[in-house]
Structure formats: structure tokens, C-alpha cells
Amino acid sequence: MYYRNDEEVEALIERRYRELLAKGKEAELRRRQAEEEARRQEILRMILTPEARERLSNIRLVRPEIARAVEDRLIALALQGKITQPLTDEELKSILAEIYERTRRDFRISIREK
């Protein structure tokens, strides 16, 4: 026979169990993301010179979405075997210029007098 107290205790235990399961899943997800980021950084270390890596990290501070797009593109090229030697800072600049031209927006300001 269950008393109200036992039902409340069981509900608390069940809720705590679910919380622990959720934390475990979150920890596993964070661990996988950290491993993936470590793999990405290792590939970038192999395909970029130190100067190019520094430029990319500076860009990541200002425009993280552009840095991520460049990293994705470079990693894809490396995995396809199209990058055989480390890219220099000048080569990275040209890639960034291409991306800038594609993503650049022209702003026009017009002032109307009444």
C-alpha cells in the first residue's frame, strides 16, 4: 500500500533520475563536439602555415561565421586531396577576398528633402 509520501518520494527519484540522464547526454554531446573541434584544428594545423592560422584566428574574433565557412571549405579541399602543401598567408588572403566579394552588400543611402 502506497502512502502519499511514498508517491512523492518516487516522483522525486524519477525526476532526479531523468535529470541525471539528461546531464549525461549533454556531457556526451559536449565531449563529441570537443573531439570534432580538436580534429578540425589538427587538420587546419596541417594545411595552413602559422601566419595563415593566425590570420584565420583573428578573423574568427571579428566574423566567426566567415571564419567557419573558410575552415569548412579548406577542410573539404584537404579531405579531397586538393591541398597538397600548407597554404600561405597570401593564399588565404585571396580565398578571403573571394568570399568577401560574394558576401559583400552594397549600402546606398539616399537623403530626400521635403
N, CA, C and O atoms as a Tinker XYZ file with bonds, in Angstrom:
   456  protein
     1  N      0.840000   -1.176000    0.000000    73     2
     2  CA     0.000000    0.000000    0.000000    64     1     3
     3  C      0.891000    1.247000    0.000000    63     2     4     5
     4  O      1.792000    1.373000    0.829000    81     3
     5  N      0.626000    2.184000   -0.954000    73     3     6
     6  CA     1.395000    3.411000   -1.071000    64     5     7
     7  C      0.737000    4.527000   -0.283000    63     6     8     9
     8  O     -0.482000    4.697000   -0.281000    81     7
     9  N      1.555000    5.242000    0.352000    73     7    10
    10  CA     1.088000    6.462000    1.009000    64     9    11
    11  C      1.475000    7.642000    0.131000    63    10    12    13
    12  O      2.329000    7.521000   -0.747000    81    11
    13  N      0.864000    8.738000    0.365000    73    11    14
    14  CA     1.144000    9.943000   -0.422000    64    13    15
    15  C      2.632000   10.278000   -0.377000    63    14    16    17
    16  O      3.206000   10.685000   -1.386000    81    15
    17  N      3.243000   10.113000    0.760000    73    15    18
    18  CA     4.666000   10.400000    0.917000    64    17    19
    19  C      5.518000    9.530000   -0.005000    63    18    20    21
    20  O      6.464000   10.016000   -0.624000    81    19
    21  N      5.179000    8.242000   -0.094000    73    19    22
    22  CA     5.931000    7.330000   -0.955000    64    21    23
    23  C      5.801000    7.733000   -2.415000    63    22    24    25
    24  O      6.783000    7.671000   -3.154000    81    23
    25  N      4.626000    8.139000   -2.846000    73    23    26
    26  CA     4.427000    8.574000   -4.220000    64    25    27
    27  C      5.252000    9.824000   -4.519000    63    26    28    29
    28  O      5.834000    9.944000   -5.597000    81    27
    29  N      5.303000   10.745000   -3.575000    73    27    30
    30  CA     6.092000   11.959000   -3.758000    64    29    31
    31  C      7.575000   11.634000   -3.833000    63    30    32    33
    32  O      8.298000   12.200000   -4.652000    81    31
    33  N      8.024000   10.729000   -2.985000    73    31    34
    34  CA     9.430000   10.326000   -2.979000    64    33    35
    35  C      9.771000    9.656000   -4.307000    63    34    36    37
    36  O     10.807000    9.952000   -4.904000    81    35
    37  N      8.912000    8.762000   -4.767000    73    35    38
    38  CA     9.157000    8.092000   -6.039000    64    37    39
    39  C      9.181000    9.093000   -7.195000    63    38    40    41
    40  O      9.991000    8.966000   -8.114000    81    39
    41  N      8.304000   10.075000   -7.147000    73    39    42
    42  CA     8.277000   11.099000   -8.191000    64    41    43
    43  C      9.581000   11.907000   -8.165000    63    42    44    45
    44  O     10.133000   12.224000   -9.219000    81    43
    45  N     10.065000   12.235000   -6.981000    73    43    46
    46  CA    11.329000   12.965000   -6.863000    64    45    47
    47  C     12.494000   12.131000   -7.384000    63    46    48    49
    48  O     13.366000   12.641000   -8.087000    81    47
    49  N     12.502000   10.859000   -7.039000    73    47    50
    50  CA    13.567000    9.971000   -7.503000    64    49    51
    51  C     13.535000    9.870000   -9.027000    63    50    52    53
    52  O     14.577000    9.940000   -9.679000    81    51
    53  N     12.359000    9.707000   -9.583000    73    51    54
    54  CA    12.208000    9.604000  -11.038000    64    53    55
    55  C     12.672000   10.887000  -11.724000    63    54    56    57
    56  O     13.374000   10.838000  -12.734000    81    55
    57  N     12.277000   12.036000  -11.169000    73    55    58
    58  CA    12.683000   13.315000  -11.747000    64    57    59
    59  C     14.202000   13.481000  -11.690000    63    58    60    61
    60  O     14.817000   13.928000  -12.658000    81    59
    61  N     14.797000   13.123000  -10.565000    73    59    62
    62  CA    16.256000   13.227000  -10.409000    64    61    63
    63  C     16.975000   12.287000  -11.375000    63    62    64    65
    64  O     18.008000   12.641000  -11.944000    81    63
    65  N     16.426000   11.097000  -11.554000    73    63    66
    66  CA    16.999000   10.126000  -12.482000    64    65    67
    67  C     16.990000   10.683000  -13.904000    63    66    68    69
    68  O     17.977000   10.567000  -14.631000    81    67
    69  N     15.867000   11.289000  -14.291000    73    67    70
    70  CA    15.776000   11.884000  -15.633000    64    69    71
    71  C     16.748000   13.059000  -15.797000    63    70    72    73
    72  O     17.331000   13.241000  -16.866000    81    71
    73  N     16.917000   13.851000  -14.739000    73    71    74
    74  CA    17.873000   14.960000  -14.781000    64    73    75
    75  C     19.292000   14.437000  -14.985000    63    74    76    77
    76  O     20.057000   14.989000  -15.777000    81    75
    77  N     19.637000   13.375000  -14.270000    73    75    78
    78  CA    20.974000   12.802000  -14.407000    64    77    79
    79  C     21.190000   12.234000  -15.811000    63    78    80    81
    80  O     22.274000   12.370000  -16.379000    81    79
    81  N     20.168000   11.603000  -16.362000    73    79    82
    82  CA    20.273000   11.090000  -17.727000    64    81    83
    83  C     20.495000   12.234000  -18.718000    63    82    84    85
    84  O     21.328000   12.130000  -19.619000    81    83
    85  N     19.753000   13.312000  -18.549000    73    83    86
    86  CA    19.886000   14.463000  -19.445000    64    85    87
    87  C     21.290000   15.065000  -19.333000    63    86    88    89
    88  O     21.891000   15.425000  -20.345000    81    87
    89  N     21.816000   15.175000  -18.105000    73    87    90
    90  CA    23.163000   15.711000  -17.915000    64    89    91
    91  C     24.191000   14.810000  -18.574000    63    90    92    93
    92  O     25.157000   15.293000  -19.164000    81    91
    93  N     23.991000   13.512000  -18.478000    73    91    94
    94  CA    24.905000   12.567000  -19.105000    64    93    95
    95  C     24.904000   12.717000  -20.618000    63    94    96    97
    96  O     25.958000   12.659000  -21.251000    81    95
    97  N     23.729000   12.909000  -21.198000    73    95    98
    98  CA    23.633000   13.106000  -22.649000    64    97    99
    99  C     24.280000   14.421000  -23.060000    63    98   100   101
   100  O     24.955000   14.490000  -24.087000    81    99
   101  N     24.076000   15.462000  -22.261000    73    99   102
   102  CA    24.689000   16.758000  -22.562000    64   101   103
   103  C     26.211000   16.663000  -22.481000    63   102   104   105
   104  O     26.918000   17.223000  -23.319000    81   103
   105  N     26.712000   15.953000  -21.470000    73   103   106
   106  CA    28.156000   15.791000  -21.321000    64   105   107
   107  C     28.720000   15.014000  -22.512000    63   106   108   109
   108  O     29.795000   15.346000  -23.012000    81   107
   109  N     28.018000   14.002000  -22.962000    73   107   110
   110  CA    28.454000   13.220000  -24.118000    64   109   111
   111  C     28.469000   14.094000  -25.371000    63   110   112   113
   112  O     29.401000   14.016000  -26.172000    81   111
   113  N     27.462000   14.908000  -25.540000    73   111   114
   114  CA    27.400000   15.813000  -26.689000    64   113   115
   115  C     28.553000   16.810000  -26.657000    63   114   116   117
   116  O     29.190000   17.055000  -27.682000    81   115
   117  N     28.827000   17.388000  -25.487000    73   115   118
   118  CA    29.946000   18.329000  -25.358000    64   117   119
   119  C     31.274000   17.639000  -25.658000    63   118   120   121
   120  O     32.154000   18.228000  -26.286000    81   119
   121  N     31.419000   16.398000  -25.211000    73   119   122
   122  CA    32.655000   15.651000  -25.455000    64   121   123
   123  C     32.831000   15.412000  -26.952000    63   122   124   125
   124  O     33.929000   15.579000  -27.482000    81   123
   125  N     31.753000   15.021000  -27.635000    73   123   126
   126  CA    31.826000   14.797000  -29.086000    64   125   127
   127  C     32.168000   16.078000  -29.827000    63   126   128   129
   128  O     32.973000   16.066000  -30.758000    81   127
   129  N     31.554000   17.189000  -29.413000    73   127   130
   130  CA    31.837000   18.470000  -30.057000    64   129   131
   131  C     33.291000   18.873000  -29.852000    63   130   132   133
   132  O     33.931000   19.391000  -30.767000    81   131
   133  N     33.813000   18.635000  -28.647000    73   131   134
   134  CA    35.213000   18.966000  -28.367000    64   133   135
   135  C     36.146000   18.104000  -29.219000    63   134   136   137
   136  O     37.149000   18.598000  -29.733000    81   135
   137  N     35.819000   16.818000  -29.369000    73   135   138
   138  CA    36.633000   15.941000  -30.206000    64   137   139
   139  C     36.602000   16.397000  -31.666000    63   138   140   141
   140  O     37.633000   16.415000  -32.338000    81   139
   141  N     35.421000   16.765000  -32.150000    73   139   142
   142  CA    35.284000   17.235000  -33.524000    64   141   143
   143  C     36.091000   18.514000  -33.734000    63   142   144   145
   144  O     36.768000   18.660000  -34.751000    81   143
   145  N     36.022000   19.434000  -32.783000    73   143   146
   146  CA    36.778000   20.686000  -32.894000    64   145   147
   147  C     38.277000   20.410000  -32.862000    63   146   148   149
   148  O     39.038000   21.061000  -33.578000    81   147
   149  N     38.709000   19.458000  -32.046000    73   147   150
   150  CA    40.130000   19.104000  -31.998000    64   149   151
   151  C     40.585000   18.526000  -33.341000    63   150   152   153
   152  O     41.684000   18.832000  -33.806000    81   151
   153  N     39.750000   17.695000  -33.964000    73   151   154
   154  CA    40.085000   17.150000  -35.285000    64   153   155
   155  C     40.184000   18.270000  -36.323000    63   154   156   157
   156  O     41.094000   18.284000  -37.152000    81   155
   157  N     39.236000   19.206000  -36.267000    73   155   158
   158  CA    39.260000   20.336000  -37.202000    64   157   159
   159  C     40.553000   21.142000  -37.042000    63   158   160   161
   160  O     41.202000   21.486000  -38.030000    81   159
   161  N     40.916000   21.434000  -35.809000    73   159   162
   162  CA    42.124000   22.222000  -35.555000    64   161   163
   163  C     43.377000   21.489000  -36.010000    63   162   164   165
   164  O     44.314000   22.114000  -36.506000    81   163
   165  N     43.404000   20.183000  -35.847000    73   163   166
   166  CA    44.558000   19.391000  -36.289000    64   165   167
   167  C     44.688000   19.443000  -37.811000    63   166   168   169
   168  O     45.791000   19.596000  -38.335000    81   167
   169  N     43.574000   19.316000  -38.515000    73   167   170
   170  CA    43.606000   19.411000  -39.980000    64   169   171
   171  C     44.072000   20.800000  -40.400000    63   170   172   173
   172  O     44.890000   20.935000  -41.309000    81   171
   173  N     43.555000   21.829000  -39.742000    73   171   174
   174  CA    43.963000   23.196000  -40.082000    64   173   175
   175  C     45.446000   23.417000  -39.809000    63   174   176   177
   176  O     46.110000   24.137000  -40.556000    81   175
   177  N     45.980000   22.803000  -38.741000    73   175   178
   178  CA    47.409000   22.913000  -38.445000    64   177   179
   179  C     48.242000   22.316000  -39.576000    63   178   180   181
   180  O     49.327000   22.807000  -39.886000    81   179
   181  N     47.726000   21.255000  -40.187000    73   179   182
   182  CA    48.474000   20.595000  -41.264000    64   181   183
   183  C     48.388000   21.360000  -42.587000    63   182   184   185
   184  O     49.328000   21.311000  -43.381000    81   183
   185  N     47.282000   22.062000  -42.840000    73   183   186
   186  CA    47.094000   22.668000  -44.158000    64   185   187
   187  C     47.337000   24.173000  -44.201000    63   186   188   189
   188  O     47.261000   24.776000  -45.272000    81   187
   189  N     47.629000   24.794000  -43.050000    73   187   190
   190  CA    47.889000   26.243000  -43.019000    64   189   191
   191  C     49.241000   26.528000  -42.382000    63   190   192   193
   192  O     49.656000   25.844000  -41.447000    81   191
   193  N     49.917000   27.535000  -42.895000    73   191   194
   194  CA    51.146000   27.981000  -42.246000    64   193   195
   195  C     50.775000   28.702000  -40.950000    63   194   196   197
   196  O     49.621000   29.092000  -40.775000    81   195
   197  N     51.727000   28.884000  -40.046000    73   195   198
   198  CA    51.408000   29.594000  -38.791000    64   197   199
   199  C     50.822000   30.993000  -39.018000    63   198   200   201
   200  O     49.923000   31.415000  -38.291000    81   199
   201  N     51.331000   31.709000  -40.029000    73   199   202
   202  CA    50.815000   33.056000  -40.297000    64   201   203
   203  C     49.358000   32.990000  -40.765000    63   202   204   205
   204  O     48.538000   33.815000  -40.363000    81   203
   205  N     49.041000   32.018000  -41.607000    73   203   206
   206  CA    47.674000   31.873000  -42.099000    64   205   207
   207  C     46.733000   31.468000  -40.962000    63   206   208   209
   208  O     45.600000   31.945000  -40.893000    81   207
   209  N     47.200000   30.591000  -40.076000    73   207   210
   210  CA    46.374000   30.206000  -38.911000    64   209   211
   211  C     46.105000   31.403000  -38.028000    63   210   212   213
   212  O     45.000000   31.571000  -37.513000    81   211
   213  N     47.117000   32.237000  -37.854000    73   211   214
   214  CA    46.947000   33.436000  -37.023000    64   213   215
   215  C     45.918000   34.382000  -37.658000    63   214   216   217
   216  O     45.070000   34.938000  -36.959000    81   215
   217  N     45.996000   34.561000  -38.977000    73   215   218
   218  CA    45.038000   35.423000  -39.666000    64   217   219
   219  C     43.619000   34.871000  -39.496000    63   218   220   221
   220  O     42.680000   35.621000  -39.228000    81   219
   221  N     43.477000   33.564000  -39.654000    73   219   222
   222  CA    42.161000   32.945000  -39.521000    64   221   223
   223  C     41.625000   33.085000  -38.093000    63   222   224   225
   224  O     40.427000   33.289000  -37.899000    81   223
   225  N     42.498000   32.977000  -37.106000    73   223   226
   226  CA    42.029000   33.143000  -35.720000    64   225   227
   227  C     41.630000   34.592000  -35.452000    63   226   228   229
   228  O     40.703000   34.840000  -34.680000    81   227
   229  N     42.310000   35.548000  -36.074000    73   227   230
   230  CA    41.920000   36.956000  -35.934000    64   229   231
   231  C     40.557000   37.201000  -36.573000    63   230   232   233
   232  O     39.730000   37.935000  -36.032000    81   231
   233  N     40.335000   36.590000  -37.710000    73   231   234
   234  CA    39.047000   36.735000  -38.380000    64   233   235
   235  C     37.947000   36.105000  -37.530000    63   234   236   237
   236  O     36.837000   36.632000  -37.456000    81   235
   237  N     38.255000   34.980000  -36.891000    73   235   238
   238  CA    37.274000   34.299000  -36.043000    64   237   239
   239  C     36.796000   35.204000  -34.911000    63   238   240   241
   240  O     35.647000   35.107000  -34.479000    81   239
   241  N     37.666000   36.077000  -34.432000    73   239   242
   242  CA    37.271000   37.000000  -33.365000    64   241   243
   243  C     36.258000   38.028000  -33.853000    63   242   244   245
   244  O     35.345000   38.408000  -33.120000    81   243
   245  N     36.424000   38.473000  -35.095000    73   243   246
   246  CA    35.581000   39.536000  -35.627000    64   245   247
   247  C     34.350000   38.995000  -36.346000    63   246   248   249
   248  O     33.238000   39.477000  -36.129000    81   247
   249  N     34.549000   37.999000  -37.196000    73   247   250
   250  CA    33.469000   37.432000  -38.005000    64   249   251
   251  C     33.512000   35.908000  -37.930000    63   250   252   253
   252  O     33.993000   35.264000  -38.862000    81   251
   253  N     33.019000   35.323000  -36.843000    73   251   254
   254  CA    33.126000   33.873000  -36.667000    64   253   255
   255  C     32.443000   33.068000  -37.772000    63   254   256   257
   256  O     32.889000   31.968000  -38.099000    81   255
   257  N     31.363000   33.604000  -38.350000    73   255   258
   258  CA    30.663000   32.859000  -39.403000    64   257   259
   259  C     31.514000   32.759000  -40.668000    63   258   260   261
   260  O     31.486000   31.738000  -41.354000    81   259
   261  N     32.265000   33.808000  -40.978000    73   259   262
   262  CA    33.148000   33.774000  -42.161000    64   261   263
   263  C     34.316000   32.830000  -41.889000    63   262   264   265
   264  O     34.699000   32.047000  -42.759000    81   263
   265  N     34.877000   32.902000  -40.694000    73   263   266
   266  CA    35.987000   32.017000  -40.361000    64   265   267
   267  C     35.550000   30.558000  -40.451000    63   266   268   269
   268  O     36.289000   29.717000  -40.964000    81   267
   269  N     34.366000   30.260000  -39.959000    73   267   270
   270  CA    33.859000   28.890000  -40.010000    64   269   271
   271  C     33.665000   28.432000  -41.452000    63   270   272   273
   272  O     33.979000   27.290000  -41.789000    81   271
   273  N     33.146000   29.320000  -42.307000    73   271   274
   274  CA    32.945000   28.977000  -43.710000    64   273   275
   275  C     34.277000   28.689000  -44.403000    63   274   276   277
   276  O     34.386000   27.742000  -45.181000    81   275
   277  N     35.286000   29.510000  -44.115000    73   275   278
   278  CA    36.610000   29.306000  -44.706000    64   277   279
   279  C     37.200000   27.986000  -44.204000    63   278   280   281
   280  O     37.744000   27.204000  -44.983000    81   279
   281  N     37.086000   27.753000  -42.902000    73   279   282
   282  CA    37.604000   26.493000  -42.343000    64   281   283
   283  C     36.929000   25.297000  -42.996000    63   282   284   285
   284  O     37.596000   24.335000  -43.376000    81   283
   285  N     35.606000   25.352000  -43.128000    73   283   286
   286  CA    34.870000   24.246000  -43.747000    64   285   287
   287  C     35.351000   24.008000  -45.177000    63   286   288   289
   288  O     35.558000   22.868000  -45.594000    81   287
   289  N     35.523000   25.090000  -45.912000    73   287   290
   290  CA    35.970000   24.971000  -47.297000    64   289   291
   291  C     37.372000   24.375000  -47.378000    63   290   292   293
   292  O     37.630000   23.492000  -48.196000    81   291
   293  N     38.275000   24.858000  -46.531000    73   291   294
   294  CA    39.651000   24.360000  -46.549000    64   293   295
   295  C     39.716000   22.892000  -46.134000    63   294   296   297
   296  O     40.453000   22.107000  -46.732000    81   295
   297  N     38.954000   22.523000  -45.119000    73   295   298
   298  CA    38.955000   21.127000  -44.658000    64   297   299
   299  C     38.397000   20.218000  -45.744000    63   298   300   301
   300  O     38.915000   19.122000  -45.961000    81   299
   301  N     37.347000   20.662000  -46.427000    73   299   302
   302  CA    36.776000   19.861000  -47.510000    64   301   303
   303  C     37.805000   19.661000  -48.620000    63   302   304   305
   304  O     37.961000   18.555000  -49.137000    81   303
   305  N     38.506000   20.737000  -48.983000    73   303   306
   306  CA    39.536000   20.618000  -50.018000    64   305   307
   307  C     40.666000   19.684000  -49.579000    63   306   308   309
   308  O     41.175000   18.897000  -50.377000    81   307
   309  N     41.047000   19.776000  -48.318000    73   307   310
   310  CA    42.117000   18.912000  -47.807000    64   309   311
   311  C     41.684000   17.448000  -47.825000    63   310   312   313
   312  O     42.464000   16.575000  -48.205000    81   311
   313  N     40.459000   17.180000  -47.422000    73   311   314
   314  CA    39.976000   15.798000  -47.402000    64   313   315
   315  C     39.820000   15.238000  -48.809000    63   314   316   317
   316  O     39.902000   14.025000  -49.002000    81   315
   317  N     39.594000   16.105000  -49.799000    73   315   318
   318  CA    39.508000   15.669000  -51.191000    64   317   319
   319  C     40.895000   15.499000  -51.814000    63   318   320   321
   320  O     41.024000   15.007000  -52.935000    81   319
   321  N     41.923000   15.908000  -51.080000    73   319   322
   322  CA    43.283000   15.787000  -51.588000    64   321   323
   323  C     43.704000   16.922000  -52.500000    63   322   324   325
   324  O     44.704000   16.805000  -53.208000    81   323
   325  N     42.966000   18.009000  -52.497000    73   323   326
   326  CA    43.277000   19.135000  -53.378000    64   325   327
   327  C     44.282000   20.107000  -52.773000    63   326   328   329
   328  O     44.818000   20.961000  -53.479000    81   327
   329  N     44.538000   19.988000  -51.493000    73   327   330
   330  CA    45.559000   20.812000  -50.843000    64   329   331
   331  C     46.715000   19.869000  -50.506000    63   330   332   333
   332  O     46.592000   18.991000  -49.652000    81   331
   333  N     47.841000   20.071000  -51.197000    73   331   334
   334  CA    48.973000   19.164000  -51.011000    64   333   335
   335  C     50.073000   19.757000  -50.149000    63   334   336   337
   336  O     50.877000   19.024000  -49.572000    81   335
   337  N     50.113000   21.070000  -50.060000    73   335   338
   338  CA    51.097000   21.731000  -49.210000    64   337   339
   339  C     50.402000   22.809000  -48.399000    63   338   340   341
   340  O     49.341000   23.288000  -48.799000    81   339
   341  N     50.971000   23.200000  -47.275000    73   339   342
   342  CA    50.314000   24.219000  -46.435000    64   341   343
   343  C     50.082000   25.527000  -47.191000    63   342   344   345
   344  O     50.949000   26.017000  -47.914000    81   343
   345  N     48.881000   26.073000  -46.997000    73   343   346
   346  CA    48.536000   27.354000  -47.622000    64   345   347
   347  C     49.233000   28.490000  -46.899000    63   346   348   349
   348  O     49.300000   28.510000  -45.670000    81   347
   349  N     49.743000   29.420000  -47.658000    73   347   350
   350  CA    50.408000   30.574000  -47.068000    64   349   351
   351  C     49.390000   31.644000  -46.715000    63   350   352   353
   352  O     48.207000   31.536000  -47.040000    81   351
   353  N     49.868000   32.661000  -46.053000    73   351   354
   354  CA    49.013000   33.778000  -45.676000    64   353   355
   355  C     48.462000   34.474000  -46.919000    63   354   356   357
   356  O     47.300000   34.882000  -46.934000    81   355
   357  N     49.281000   34.614000  -47.958000    73   355   358
   358  CA    48.838000   35.268000  -49.197000    64   357   359
   359  C     47.735000   34.463000  -49.873000    63   358   360   361
   360  O     46.773000   35.043000  -50.376000    81   359
   361  N     47.857000   33.147000  -49.895000    73   359   362
   362  CA    46.817000   32.307000  -50.496000    64   361   363
   363  C     45.516000   32.406000  -49.704000    63   362   364   365
   364  O     44.431000   32.448000  -50.283000    81   363
   365  N     45.632000   32.441000  -48.379000    73   363   366
   366  CA    44.449000   32.592000  -47.539000    64   365   367
   367  C     43.789000   33.947000  -47.786000    63   366   368   369
   368  O     42.563000   34.049000  -47.813000    81   367
   369  N     44.602000   34.980000  -47.966000    73   367   370
   370  CA    44.048000   36.307000  -48.263000    64   369   371
   371  C     43.220000   36.279000  -49.535000    63   370   372   373
   372  O     42.153000   36.889000  -49.596000    81   371
   373  N     43.703000   35.574000  -50.554000    73   371   374
   374  CA    42.954000   35.533000  -51.816000    64   373   375
   375  C     41.631000   34.784000  -51.642000    63   374   376   377
   376  O     40.620000   35.173000  -52.226000    81   375
   377  N     41.631000   33.726000  -50.852000    73   375   378
   378  CA    40.386000   32.999000  -50.572000    64   377   379
   379  C     39.416000   33.907000  -49.824000    63   378   380   381
   380  O     38.223000   33.939000  -50.128000    81   379
   381  N     39.932000   34.640000  -48.851000    73   379   382
   382  CA    39.089000   35.563000  -48.085000    64   381   383
   383  C     38.537000   36.670000  -48.976000    63   382   384   385
   384  O     37.391000   37.088000  -48.806000    81   383
   385  N     39.336000   37.146000  -49.920000    73   383   386
   386  CA    38.865000   38.185000  -50.841000    64   385   387
   387  C     37.716000   37.656000  -51.696000    63   386   388   389
   388  O     36.743000   38.371000  -51.939000    81   387
   389  N     37.824000   36.405000  -52.153000    73   387   390
   390  CA    36.740000   35.787000  -52.924000    64   389   391
   391  C     35.454000   35.744000  -52.112000    63   390   392   393
   392  O     34.387000   36.119000  -52.597000    81   391
   393  N     35.566000   35.287000  -50.885000    73   391   394
   394  CA    34.388000   35.167000  -50.024000    64   393   395
   395  C     33.813000   36.547000  -49.725000    63   394   396   397
   396  O     32.595000   36.724000  -49.695000    81   395
   397  N     34.679000   37.508000  -49.507000    73   395   398
   398  CA    34.222000   38.865000  -49.235000    64   397   399
   399  C     33.431000   39.405000  -50.421000    63   398   400   401
   400  O     32.380000   40.018000  -50.234000    81   399
   401  N     33.921000   39.185000  -51.628000    73   399   402
   402  CA    33.225000   39.676000  -52.815000    64   401   403
   403  C     31.855000   39.030000  -52.971000    63   402   404   405
   404  O     30.908000   39.682000  -53.411000    81   403
   405  N     31.743000   37.760000  -52.615000    73   403   406
   406  CA    30.452000   37.076000  -52.742000    64   405   407
   407  C     29.466000   37.493000  -51.666000    63   406   408   409
   408  O     28.260000   37.519000  -51.910000    81   407
   409  N     29.960000   37.818000  -50.481000    73   407   410
   410  CA    29.059000   38.124000  -49.371000    64   409   411
   411  C     28.880000   39.611000  -49.132000    63   410   412   413
   412  O     28.075000   40.012000  -48.291000    81   411
   413  N     29.619000   40.430000  -49.858000    73   411   414
   414  CA    29.566000   41.876000  -49.653000    64   413   415
   415  C     28.214000   42.425000  -50.076000    63   414   416   417
   416  O     27.657000   42.023000  -51.097000    81   415
   417  N     27.708000   43.328000  -49.298000    73   415   418
   418  CA    26.457000   44.009000  -49.614000    64   417   419
   419  C     26.751000   45.481000  -49.869000    63   418   420   421
   420  O     27.520000   46.115000  -49.146000    81   419
   421  N     26.134000   45.998000  -50.891000    73   419   422
   422  CA    26.278000   47.424000  -51.161000    64   421   423
   423  C     25.190000   48.179000  -50.408000    63   422   424   425
   424  O     24.010000   47.833000  -50.470000    81   423
   425  N     25.605000   49.193000  -49.713000    73   423   426
   426  CA    24.650000   50.018000  -48.995000    64   425   427
   427  C     24.573000   51.364000  -49.707000    63   426   428   429
   428  O     25.589000   51.993000  -50.003000    81   427
   429  N     23.371000   51.776000  -49.967000    73   427   430
   430  CA    23.180000   53.084000  -50.577000    64   429   431
   431  C     22.280000   53.898000  -49.667000    63   430   432   433
   432  O     21.207000   53.463000  -49.250000    81   431
   433  N     22.740000   55.039000  -49.393000    73   431   434
   434  CA    21.979000   55.939000  -48.532000    64   433   435
   435  C     21.488000   57.081000  -49.390000    63   434   436   437
   436  O     22.276000   57.774000  -50.034000    81   435
   437  N     20.197000   57.272000  -49.396000    73   435   438
   438  CA    19.662000   58.398000  -50.147000    64   437   439
   439  C     18.912000   59.313000  -49.172000    63   438   440   441
   440  O     18.156000   58.867000  -48.309000    81   439
   441  N     19.150000   60.561000  -49.346000    73   439   442
   442  CA    18.536000   61.558000  -48.475000    64   441   443
   443  C     17.514000   62.327000  -49.308000    63   442   444   445
   444  O     17.846000   62.921000  -50.334000    81   443
   445  N     16.298000   62.303000  -48.859000    73   443   446
   446  CA    15.232000   63.012000  -49.566000    64   445   447
   447  C     14.878000   64.254000  -48.764000    63   446   448   449
   448  O     14.623000   64.204000  -47.561000    81   447
   449  N     14.874000   65.316000  -49.450000    73   447   450
   450  CA    14.500000   66.554000  -48.783000    64   449   451
   451  C     13.010000   66.780000  -48.971000    63   450   452   453
   452  O     12.465000   66.497000  -50.038000    81   451
   453  N     12.359000   67.283000  -47.954000    73   451   454
   454  CA    10.917000   67.531000  -48.035000    64   453   455
   455  C     10.627000   68.941000  -48.397000    63   454   456
   456  O      9.462000   69.323000  -48.509000    81   455
